């Protein structure tokens, strides 16, 4: 194992039955609050801190967003269930990439894997 791998820990946080599409679970892992989301069948783990004002971002609503159409002043709804809105100020984040829709500061994402029926998150060990 490399030195970097020695500093990582893999923690089972839920079973796939506990986290159906469109749901989330907030867990404590190595002293960090992490939101684990099932985004249309893809699991994402997000540090529960908004980069704007350090709000508990994982408590926000999960929804879609609007985008302009070819018609002036007309928008349509898309990406339903893929956008996390901060509960304090409404900043929106793409749960797939972690990128902000309004700023350059992204969410902190952690690697997630499914092992058998377990959803496993990988984080750095706390010293």
PEQUIZI-V84874 format. One record per helix or strand. SS is the DSSP state (H for helix, E for strand). FROM is the first residue (numbers start at 1). TO is the last residue. Records with the same first field share a line. If there is no record, write none. Layout:
BEGIN
SS: FROM-TO ; FROM-TO
END
This chain:
BEGIN
H: 3-6 ; 16-18 ; 57-59
E: 8-15 ; 24-29 ; 32-39 ; 42-47 ; 61-68 ; 75-85 ; 92-94 ; 100-100 ; 109-115 ; 118-124
END
